[in-house]
């Protein structure tokens, strides 16, 4: 969900149709915009060198400003959207939702830009299963910072991991080294387009939306195709498009896995390498209970018990309501409701035989001796320069920690993180692992492994 809104009012744009029945045929406009909206599939990323002057930003913005905008409020209107998705090749997407006081997000709006038409789908009024299926079949689905949006997609659709994602935020990290560039900055930097961002926290379930909300929602996808084409051109000119495409699909798969974590594994999202096995057992019991209760009562996990209070329970291991009240920051109303349940969970975890405790986390590498860190960073920097990818994109901190664990514990290379199994794999196996292995003793000492 982007956080931007145009200065203009929707009412000032004659292309906006306020009557949901006014869905018209746009075949003439489609013909006019064929060149701008033609599909470039991932397999075409090794085409001949591109003319660096081929992208006309003004022309892209003219196309964006000329799109028709239509509200879709009734089920029968969805047919045109499905048909448009079947022929558009690529689509830009965003969603607006509310998740402040519920476990399950409430989808309020889906925005789609097929290149020459923006559709605003009134999600609470529609059954969207056909839409989800249609989106799976589009060649390229363009998002900016799609983490929360894809989480909702997977939750509501029941679809497998998408394999057609292009996240412009990920793509821009390759061009700028900035890992989390916002939509507003992306448009300003790439298209010299300036928009405001005042309505991201609006009540998107209210109807009718205000003119400002409506314009915000439109602008979140109005300029995404132009942004994509600008970025795509730059990436192909530098030979980076295939790398970006692979990382976008990796991210889509990671988000799917995150959305499908079993309740019994939720504790791992809060685990700390400093916890002993009994503390891990307490954490697992509390995290599982919290997840089940949050889902059953449809309230955020933090409404039941915040992460800080969970950490305090794990470290203090209270034995009574008094200790629970005085040694943790758990909200008193929740303490009254669930204190006894929590104490039972703690007691049960304490009574587990050690053999049934969850495994402790492997400590991260820590050492005052910087030889390994400097050597590894040099190898990363050298390869990053060689292929023209920022070092922060080539190797993420999390991946490096997982790689250290594989080497220090003599694990099979099949246990490498997915991010190091794709296009990075040859470099990791042939260059980086030998570099780290030369300092294996230091690595193990720095991880506390004897």
N, C-alpha and C positions, 0 to 999 in steps of 0.2 A: 504494500500500500504506500504510494508515494505521498509526499508531504508538500504539495505545491498547488498553486491556483493562479490563473491568469488575472491581470487587472481588468480584463474586459468582462462584460456581463453577457450571459447567455442570450438574453433577450435582444442584444445588439447584433447577434449573428443570425441572419435570415435562414441559414441552413438548418437550424434546430427546429425539429418538429415536436411540438408539445402534444399533439394528438397522436396517440399510439397507433391509430388505424391508418395514419398517413405514411405507410411504408411504400416507397416507390421504386421502380426499376431504375438502376443506375448504369445501364449498359453503355450509354453514350459516354458517361464520365469515365467508366472503366477503360473504354477504348482510348480516350484521351490520355489517361495516365498509365498506359501499358508499360512504357519504358521505365517509369519510376517504380512501379510495383512488380516488375518481373521478378521471378523467383531465382535466387542464387542458392543452390543446395550445397550442403557441406562438401560433397564430393568434387565441387568445382573450385575448391580453394587453392589448387595448384595450377590455375590458368596462367597464361602468359602474363608477363609483367604489365601492371596497370599504368595507365597514364595518370600521373599524380595530380593533374589538373582536371580530371574527368568529373569529379564531384562538384556540382554547382549547389552550394548551400542555399542560396536564395531560391533556386527552383524547388529544392526539397521543402523549404518552408512554405512556398506558395501552394504546393500540393497539400501540405498539412492544413493550411488555413482554409482550403477549399472543400474539405471533406464535409459531407452531409452528416448530420447527427440525428439519431432516432432513438426514442425511448421504446423499450419492449416491455410491456406490462401484462400482456395476455399470452396464454400458452400458444395459441395458434400463430402468433407473430414470430415465435422462435424458429419456425420453418425457414424463413428467409435468412436468418442468421446462420443456420446449419448449412444451407446451400452456399452462402457466401464463404464459409470456412472451407467448403469442399473444393473451391476453385481459386482461393486467394493466394495459396502458396505459403504465405507467412502472415502472421497476425500479431499485433501488439496487445498486451493484456495488462490489466490491473484489477484489484478488488478493493472494496471498502467494507469494513466489518467492525463489529463491536465485540470486545473481549475483556472488558474491564471488570465485570462482576460475574462471569460465568466460566465454567470449565470448557464448554464447547463454544467456539466463536459463532456469532450470529452474522451470517453473510447478508449484507445489505444491498450490495451493488456489484455487478461485474461489468467492466468496461472493455470493449473490444474495438480495435481499429484494424480493418481489413485492407487498409491502404488508401481507400477512397470513401470509406464510410465508418463512422463511429457509432457503435450500438451501446446504449446504456440499458443493462438488463436489471429489472426490478426483482432481485433475487427472491425476496420473501413471497412473491406472487407466482413464482414459476417452479416447475419441476425440471431440473437441469441435467438429468442423466444423459440425454442425447447430446447436450452441449459438451459434457466431459468427454464423451466418446469422440466427438468431432474434433476437439482440441488435440486429442492424442494423435490424430491422423494428419494434422497440419505439418508441412515440411519444417517450418521454423516458427516457434512460439517465443516472441520477444517480451522480456520482462526487464524491469530494473529493480535490483535487490529483491529477488523473488522468494526469499526465505519464508516469510509468513504466508504469502499468497499460495505457494506450493503446499505448505502444510495444510491449509484449508482445502485445497484441491484434493489432496490425498485422503483427507478425512471424509469429505463429502462424496467423492467419486468412487472410492473402492478400486481405483485403477492401479496398475503396476507402475513402477517408476517411469517417468516420461523420458523419452530419448530424443526430443526435438527442442530442447531448451536453449535459448541464447539469452544470457543475463548480461545486460550492458554494463552493470557494475563490475562484474568479473572481467569483462572485456577491457574496460577502461583501466583496470589494474595493470594489464599488460602494457598499455601505452603510457601510463603515468607513474606506476609504482604505488599509487594510492589505493589501498585495499577496499575502502568503504566510501567511495565518493557518492554523495547524495545526488538525487535526480536534478535538483535545481542547479547545482554546480556543474553537473555533466552537460546540461543544456547550454549554460553560459559559456563553458569552455569550448565545447565542440561546435555549437551552432550560433553562438553569440545571441542566444535567446534568453530573455530574462523573465522569470515568472515568480510570483509570490508563493508563500506556503503557510497560509493562515488557518486552514480548515481541516488539518489532518485529524484533529481530535473532535470533530463535529459529531453530532448525533446523526449517524447515517441511516438510522432506521426511521427517522421522522419523515412524514410525507405531508405535503410536498416538500422537497428539498428547497433550500433557498437558492436564489439565482447564483450566489457566490459558491455554494456547495456544488451546484451543477456544473459551473464552469471549471471548478477545481477538478472534478471527476473527468470531464472531457479532456482537459489539458494534460492529465496524467498519461493519456494514451495518444493524444493528438500528435505529439512530436516524437513519439518513440520510433516509428518507422524511419523518420529522417535521421534520428540519432543512430539507429542501427546501421543505416546505409553509410553514414559518415565513418562510423567505427569500422565497419566491415571493410571499407575501402582502405583505411589506414592499416588494418591488420594484414590484409592480403598484400599490400605494397611491401610490408616488412616480413612476409612469410610466416605470420603468427596465427593465422586464422584457425588452422587445424588444432593447434595447441589450446586455443580458447574454447573451441567447440568441445574438445574432449573434457576440459575442466568443467564446462557447464553441465555436461551429462553426468560427470562425477558428482557435482553438487546436487543435482536432481536426485541421484541415487542416495546420497547421504541424507537428504531431507526425508526421503521415503523411509529409510531405516530409523531416523529419529522419530518419525511419526508412529512407528510400529514397534517401539520398545515395549517389551513385556513388563507388566507391573513389578514382577519379581526382580527385574534388572534395573529399575529406576534408581536404585541406591547408587549405582555406579556414576550417575551424573552428579552426585554430591560427595563422592568418596574422596578421601584424602590419604596420601601415602603415609602420613603420620599415624593413622588409626591402626591399632592392633586388631587381631582377628575377632576378639570379643566386641570391640567397638564397631567393627564392620557388621557383625551380626545384629547389633542394636540398630545400626543405620538401615540395614536391609529391612528389618521388621517395621520400622517407623515409615520408611519411604513407601513400602508396599501398602501399608495401611492408609497412608495419606492419599496415595493415588486412587485406591479403590473408593475411598470416601468422597474425594473430590468429584469423581465421575458420577457416583451415585446421587450426589446432592447438587450436581452441576454448579459447582463454585470453584474459583481458582484455588490452586494448591496453597498459595500463600494466605488465603482467607482462613484456612484451617490451622496451619502452623508455618511460620516463615523459616527460611533456610537458616537464619542465625539461631533461632530457637532449636532447630534440629541439631545443629552443630553443638550447641550447649548441652543438650540431652546426651549426645554421644560421648562428649568428653567428661561430663559430670556424673553420668549414670545415676540419676536420683532414685532413691528408694521409697520416697513418700510424697504425698501431696505437698507437704511443707517444703521439702527440698525442690520439688518441681516448680513451686511458686517462687522460691527465693534464689535458686541457682540458674533459672532460665528467664528469658524475656517473653515467654509464651503469653499471649493475650489472656487476661483473666476470664473472659467469657468462654473462650475455647478450653481453658483449664477446667472450668466447672463442667463443661459438656463432655470432655474427652480425657480428662486427667487420669481417671481410673483405667481406661483402656490403654493409655500410654504406659502406665506403670506395669500393667500386665505384659505388654509387649517387651518392656525392658527386662522384667523378671524372666520371661521365657528365653530371651536371648542370652541372659547370664547363665541360665541353667543348661544351655546346649553344651554337649561335649565338644571339645576343641576340634575334633575331626569333622564336625558339621558346621564349623564356622566358614564364612566366605573367605576366599584368599585375600591377603593384603595386597595393596598396590605396590608395584616396584618403584622405589624412590627415583626421582629424576636425577640426571647427572649434575653434580655440584662439585666444583673443585677450584681451589685458589690457583692451581697450576693451569695456565691458560693455553698450554701448548696444543692440546687436542682441539679446543674451541677455535683457536686461531687457524689451525691447519684446515679444519673442516670449513670454516667460513671462507678461507682462501679458495678452496676447491669449489665451493658454491659460487663465489664471485666470478671465478675464472669461467665456469661453464655458462653462467648468466650472461656475461659479456659476449661469449662466443656465439650464443644463439639469439641474443638481443632481447632477453626476457629479464625483467627486474628480479634481483636476488630474492626479494620478499615474496615473489610469486612462484619462483622456481622451487623454493623449499620453505614450507610452513613450519613454524616452531613445533606444532603438535606432531607433524610427520617426523621431524628430526628426533624428537623424544622417543617415538615409537621405533625408529630405526636403531637408536642406541640400545633400546631394550632387546631387540632381536639379536644384535651382535653380542651384547654383554652376556645374555643368557643362552647363547648358541641355539637360538630358535631357527626353524626352517624358514627359508626366504618366502615361502607361501604365506607367512604371517606378516609380511610387510603391509603397511597401510595401503589402501586402494590407490591413494594419490601417487604412490611410488611404483605402481605396477603398470601404469600406462606408458605415455611417451617419455616419461622420466626414467623408466626402468633400466634401459641399457646404460645410461650414465651412472645411475645409482650402483648397479651391480659391477660394472667394469671399472669405475673410477672412485666413487665415494666410499663404498664398503671397504675396498683395500686401504684407503687412506685412514679410515677409522680403525680398522683391524690392526694397523701398525701400533696403535695406542690403546689396545684392548685392556691391558693391565691398568692403565690410568683410568680408563672408562669405568671398569668394574670397581675400582677403589672409590671413584667419585660418586658411584651409585650405591656404595655400601655393600657391595657383593663380595663375599670372601671365597 
